[in-house]
Amino acid sequence: MPELPEVETVKNTLKELILNNKIKDVSIHYESIIEYPISSEFKKQIIGEAINDIERRGKWLIFVLDHYYLFSHLRMEGKYFIKNDEPIEKHEHIVFKLSNGKELRYRDTRKFGRMLLIPKEDILKKGPLTELGLEPWDENLTEEYLLNCFKNKKVPIKQSLLDQSIIAGIGNIYVDEILFLAKLNPETRTCDVNKRQCKDIIVYTRQILKNAIEKGGTTIRSYESSEGVHGRFQNNLLVHNKENEPCPNCGTLIQKKVVGGRGTYWCSRCQKLKNGCSDCSTEKKRQKN
């Protein structure tokens, strides 16, 4: 699934290609991708709108139009391509005809992607922004913020870092890398994570995502950005997708297991599961002392 660096790469690629074009028409070949409003209203409202900018929030692409924001989530295998007047391929479900004569096509073999067209005046009332947590580089992302978010959670820390209402944009690949650098076992109870570990999470989140963005994201399985741009960060992965390969720190073979329903890679030596507190309040008291 494309995560923050991959979506950022798609955003930057599309900005070079389609800004300041008007949407002259749209063809919807699979209506379930249009989450809001209904497809007939979606088509009626978006035709004639200009693409003034493209932004990203978490894993969402945001097309800034004249009167609306078009939110697009790529989910598992969504991709955008710029094409001329060519036959529509099997999995090209949404086709935007642009004023420059080209077409912006959304392809999704799994059909999991979603689009929402939200009026600008309703942006804080409905849509994805109402549910997202802080961006990784937000100055409000502090140890105190994470401790407050974590204090009552007894689920594994891996699961909490995937929670988009806490930090927006981090997915399965990068959580494994963050936890490895922070020397945190992915099954550590969230409420047992202390202030120093929260600081490590923030530092390594920013470091890893910055490096991944610079390398165009991670190409694993079917991800590629628009125009077939492949990421190169997979060459820098330390543990994710490295089962039975030696740990880059100690040589122990990387293990894989399911944590919170997600395939998880970690080093059993570098990321030992330490005995957590019997009650989350114990940890909070210790931090105050």
C-alpha positions in Angstrom: 0.0 0.0 0.0 1.4 3.4 -0.9 2.4 5.3 2.3 3.3 8.9 2.9 6.5 8.9 0.8 4.9 7.2 -2.1 1.9 9.6 -2.1 4.3 12.5 -1.8 6.1 11.2 -4.9 2.8 10.9 -6.8 1.8 14.4 -5.8 5.1 15.9 -6.9 5.0 14.0 -10.2 1.4 15.1 -11.0 2.1 18.7 -10.1 4.7 18.8 -12.9 2.1 17.5 -15.4 -1.4 18.7 -14.8 -1.6 22.0 -12.8 -3.8 24.8 -14.2 -5.8 22.4 -16.4 -9.6 22.4 -16.3 -11.5 19.2 -16.0 -13.6 19.2 -19.2 -15.3 15.8 -18.6 -15.0 12.7 -16.4 -15.9 9.1 -17.1 -16.7 6.8 -14.2 -16.3 3.1 -15.0 -16.5 1.8 -11.4 -18.8 3.9 -9.2 -17.8 2.4 -5.8 -14.5 4.3 -6.0 -16.6 7.6 -5.7 -17.3 7.6 -2.0 -18.9 11.1 -1.8 -21.1 12.5 -3.3 -23.0 10.0 -5.5 -21.3 9.6 -8.9 -23.9 11.6 -10.8 -23.4 14.6 -8.5 -19.6 14.0 -8.5 -19.5 14.3 -12.2 -21.8 17.3 -12.3 -19.8 19.3 -9.7 -16.3 18.5 -10.9 -16.7 19.4 -14.6 -15.4 22.9 -15.3 -13.2 23.0 -12.1 -9.5 23.8 -12.6 -6.7 21.9 -10.9 -5.0 24.8 -9.1 -2.7 22.7 -6.8 -2.1 19.2 -5.4 -1.4 18.6 -1.8 -1.0 15.6 0.5 -2.4 14.9 4.0 -1.4 11.6 5.5 -1.9 9.1 2.7 -4.5 11.2 0.9 -3.8 13.1 -2.3 -5.7 16.4 -2.4 -6.5 18.1 -5.7 -7.2 21.7 -4.9 -10.0 22.8 -7.3 -11.8 26.1 -7.7 -14.7 25.3 -5.3 -13.8 21.8 -4.1 -11.1 19.6 -2.7 -10.9 16.2 -4.4 -9.5 13.7 -2.0 -8.0 10.5 -3.4 -6.8 7.5 -1.5 -4.8 5.0 -3.5 -5.3 2.2 -0.9 -3.6 -1.0 -2.1 -2.8 -0.6 -5.8 -4.2 2.7 -7.0 -2.1 4.6 -9.6 -2.5 7.7 -11.7 -1.4 7.9 -15.3 -1.4 10.7 -17.9 -2.4 9.5 -21.3 -3.5 10.9 -24.7 -6.6 9.6 -26.6 -5.9 5.9 -26.1 -8.3 3.0 -25.5 -9.4 2.7 -21.9 -7.6 -0.3 -20.2 -9.4 -2.8 -18.1 -8.6 -1.4 -14.7 -8.7 2.4 -15.5 -11.9 3.2 -13.6 -11.9 7.0 -13.5 -10.9 9.1 -16.5 -10.6 12.9 -16.2 -10.4 14.7 -19.6 -8.3 17.8 -19.2 -8.2 21.1 -21.1 -4.7 20.4 -22.5 -6.1 17.5 -24.5 -4.7 14.8 -22.2 -6.4 12.5 -19.7 -5.7 11.8 -16.1 -6.6 8.2 -15.5 -7.0 6.4 -12.2 -6.1 2.7 -12.4 -6.8 0.3 -9.6 -6.7 -3.5 -10.1 -8.1 -4.2 -6.6 -10.7 -1.4 -6.8 -10.0 -0.4 -3.1 -9.2 3.2 -3.8 -11.6 6.0 -2.8 -12.4 9.6 -3.9 -14.4 12.3 -2.2 -15.3 15.7 -3.5 -15.8 18.1 -0.6 -16.9 21.7 -0.9 -14.2 24.0 0.4 -16.5 25.5 3.0 -17.2 22.0 4.4 -13.6 20.9 4.7 -13.6 20.9 8.5 -17.1 19.4 8.8 -16.8 16.2 6.7 -14.2 14.2 4.9 -10.8 12.7 5.8 -9.3 15.8 7.5 -11.7 15.4 10.4 -10.1 12.0 11.3 -6.4 12.5 10.7 -3.8 13.0 13.4 -0.6 15.1 13.1 1.7 15.2 10.2 5.2 13.7 11.0 6.8 17.2 10.7 4.1 19.1 12.7 5.7 21.0 15.5 3.0 19.8 17.8 4.2 16.2 17.4 6.1 16.0 20.6 6.9 13.4 23.3 4.1 14.8 25.4 1.6 14.5 22.6 2.5 10.8 22.0 2.5 10.0 25.7 -1.0 11.5 26.0 -2.2 9.5 22.9 -0.5 6.3 24.2 -1.4 6.4 27.9 -4.5 4.3 27.8 -3.7 2.0 24.9 -2.8 -1.6 25.7 -2.6 -2.7 22.1 0.9 -3.3 20.5 2.9 -0.2 19.6 3.0 -1.4 16.0 -0.8 -1.1 15.9 -0.8 2.4 17.5 1.8 3.7 15.0 -0.5 2.5 12.2 -3.4 4.5 13.7 -3.8 7.5 11.3 -5.6 9.5 14.0 -2.3 9.7 15.9 0.3 10.3 13.2 -0.9 10.5 9.7 0.8 8.8 6.8 2.8 6.0 8.4 2.1 2.5 7.1 3.3 -1.0 7.6 6.6 -0.8 5.8 7.9 2.3 7.6 6.6 1.3 11.1 8.8 -1.8 10.9 11.8 0.4 10.1 11.0 3.0 12.8 10.6 0.4 15.5 13.8 -1.3 14.5 15.8 1.9 14.8 14.1 2.8 18.0 14.9 -0.7 19.3 11.3 -1.3 20.2 9.7 -4.7 20.0 6.5 -4.3 17.8 4.5 -6.2 20.5 5.4 -3.7 23.2 2.2 -2.4 24.9 1.6 1.1 23.8 1.0 2.3 27.3 4.5 1.0 28.3 6.3 3.2 25.9 8.2 5.9 27.8 9.1 9.5 27.0 12.6 8.7 25.7 11.1 6.0 23.4 8.5 8.5 22.2 11.3 10.9 21.3 13.1 8.1 19.4 9.9 7.3 17.5 9.5 11.0 16.4 13.2 11.3 15.4 13.3 8.1 13.4 9.8 8.7 11.8 11.1 12.0 10.4 14.4 10.6 9.4 13.1 7.5 7.6 10.2 9.3 5.8 12.5 12.2 4.7 15.0 9.6 3.2 12.2 7.7 1.5 10.7 10.8 -0.1 14.2 11.8 -1.4 14.4 8.3 -3.0 10.9 8.4 -4.5 9.3 6.0 -2.0 9.5 2.3 -1.8 8.7 0.0 -4.8 7.4 -3.3 -3.3 5.0 -5.5 -5.2 2.9 -3.3 -7.5 3.6 0.2 -6.3 4.8 2.7 -8.8 4.0 6.4 -9.0 2.3 8.1 -12.0 4.2 7.8 -15.3 5.8 4.6 -14.0 8.1 6.3 -11.6 9.6 3.6 -9.3 10.9 4.4 -5.8 14.3 3.4 -4.7 14.0 3.3 -0.9 13.5 -0.5 -0.9 17.2 -0.7 -1.3 17.6 1.0 2.1 15.1 -1.1 4.0 16.7 -2.6 7.1 14.2 -5.2 8.3 10.9 -5.0 6.3 10.6 -7.9 3.8 13.9 -9.2 5.1 12.8 -12.5 6.8 15.6 -14.9 7.4 18.2 -12.3 6.3 20.9 -11.2 8.9 20.1 -8.1 11.0 22.3 -5.2 9.8 23.2 -4.5 13.5 23.9 -7.9 15.1 23.6 -10.6 12.4 20.6 -12.4 14.0 18.2 -13.6 11.4 15.2 -11.2 10.9 11.9 -12.8 11.9 8.4 -12.3 10.7 5.1 -12.6 12.5 1.6 -11.1 12.4 1.1 -8.2 14.8 -2.2 -6.4 14.8 -3.2 -8.2 11.7 -0.2 -7.0 9.7 2.9 -8.9 8.6 5.7 -7.6 10.8 9.5 -7.9 10.6 11.9 -7.4 13.5 15.2 -8.6 15.1 14.6 -10.7 18.2 18.0 -9.6 19.6 17.9 -5.9 18.9 14.2 -5.5 19.7 13.7 -7.7 22.7 10.3 -7.6 24.3 11.0 -6.2 27.8 8.8 -6.9 30.8 6.1 -4.1 30.7 4.5 -2.6 33.7 1.6 -4.5 35.1 -0.5 -1.4 35.0 -0.2 1.6 32.6 -0.4 4.0 35.5 2.8 2.6 36.9 4.7 3.8 33.8 3.1 7.2 34.1 4.2 7.5 37.8 7.7 6.5 36.9 8.0 9.1 34.2 7.0 11.9 36.7 9.7 10.9 39.1 
